[in-house]
Amino acid sequence: MQTIDRRKALKGVTLGAGATALSPFLKQLHAAEEQDIPKRFVFVVKSSGLQGEYLNPEGLKHGGETLVDESLKDRRLSDSMKSLEPFKDRLTIIQGLSGKMTLSGHSAFYGALGGYKASAHAPPLFATIDGHLSEKLPSVFNHVGFKMGEGSQGVTFPAISAKAKGQQLPFQQNPMAAFENLFGSILEGGDLQKKYTRTGNVLDAMSADIKNLQRNLPSAEQEKLGHYLNGFEALRNRRVKLVSMQKVLKENAPELDDKYTSRFRTHHLEAHFDMATAALISGLTNVVTFHADGLDSVYSGIGIGNNVHAIGHGAGYATLSAQDCRNAIRTFHIELIAEMAKKLNAVPEGNGTMLDNTVIVYTSDNAARHHSHGFDWPMFVLGNVGGKLKSNGRYLAYPQYGRPNHKHTICNWFTTLCHLAGVPQDLFGQPDMALGKAEEQSGPLSELLG
């Protein structure tokens, strides 16, 4: 397969209006030349639990009393994961991490990526790992979120991701609206630079008015208005940068096809993966989160007419059992991940490819079951961040919750991601007090750091 020469494609790119704000994409190019490769993180989060037994390769299982650390090299991947066979040398399957500090029930909400007790009806208490990393690895869009929904709503705020206390992250739900938000600047007619400059002047004036109002408000209200102001200023700065990126966006934007207007939401999710991949390659973002579905989601595009909630309670569809439906949904998600990996692997970067410098995490917002208690939080990880993640194809199963040797939680995984991102910290989220003192649960997963 012919690869895309990312640097050659950029020859002749000029900064234009972005002279005062160098495009993050060009920063990535220069960084690559200096071998200081940007790090990227993708989170794919499904609802209704991720059944760990269906991730296990042939001959391996989890739930024991001691750590299982085995190579995947000579193992046959599970049926759901066959599409990842070409990337098995960069795949890590992780079993046995617990998340009892989160809320039990239908979803852990922000807790799934934050490691704390949360609900759908209360603002987030802290940042989630994707929101945290997006602030540490800024780009044109610090964070890009996608969600497969059942309506035509453009932007939604699922209780899954946050960049700070009380600050939810938005998710794109409608594919056409998402394309316009990310790549719409290449569809604009006329002189885009002049149009964005005029818009920028309006945003500057509005920002000045907000600052004047802010000075006359109590401190608590000043903070709220500050978040509003930050949104205006981020939009202004983003538009300046987008002007400088017209050539590379045109070269890498996905093709607008029938997936974007299909009545099948599964096609929308495919479009979301196409856009996310293009956004990563173009340098629009370094952090992407997919809230792949919700309990009301219907996978009619792959032949499943019941919603995820009904399937979780044992309802099948037509000749398919509930387990058949869950298997098909999981397989569909993993095939989308494999296609993203294939595209990233085709883009040279440094001494390898973009996939070598990207981490893709597949997990659930509700641990291992439809009604979960957080005893076991199965996941797999694709990519190794330039060798920083110790993965040449591994299966890691930590001791089962309740056994004497169980001591690792999803919060240890989140601190591991912080270390991989180059922003190390040894505590993230809240401890599970049933496992001991907070300091006894701190630090990354040493087995995974290279």
Secondary structure, DSSP 4 states (H G I P E B T S, - for coil): -PPP-TTGGGTT---GGGGGS--HHHHHHHHHHTT-PPPEEEEEEESS---GGGTPPTT----SSS-EEEESTTPPPPGGGGGGGGGGGGEEEEE--B-TTS--BS--TTHHHH-S---TTS--SS--HHHHHHHHS--SSS-EEEE--SS--SEE--TT-EEETTEEPPEE-SHHHHHHHHHGGGG--S-HHHHHHHHHHHHHHHHHHHHHHHHTS-HHHHHHHHHHHHHHHHHHHHHHHHHTTHHHHHHHSPP--GGGT-S-HHHHHHHHHHHHHHHHHHTS-SEEEEE---TT-B-GGGT--SBHHHHHTT--BTTB-HHHHHHHHHHHHHHHHHHHHHHHHTSEETTEEGGGGEEEEEEETTTTSSSB-SS---EEEE--TTTTB--SSEEEEPPPTTSTT---BHHHHHHHHHHHTT---S--S---GGG--GGGG-S--GGGB-
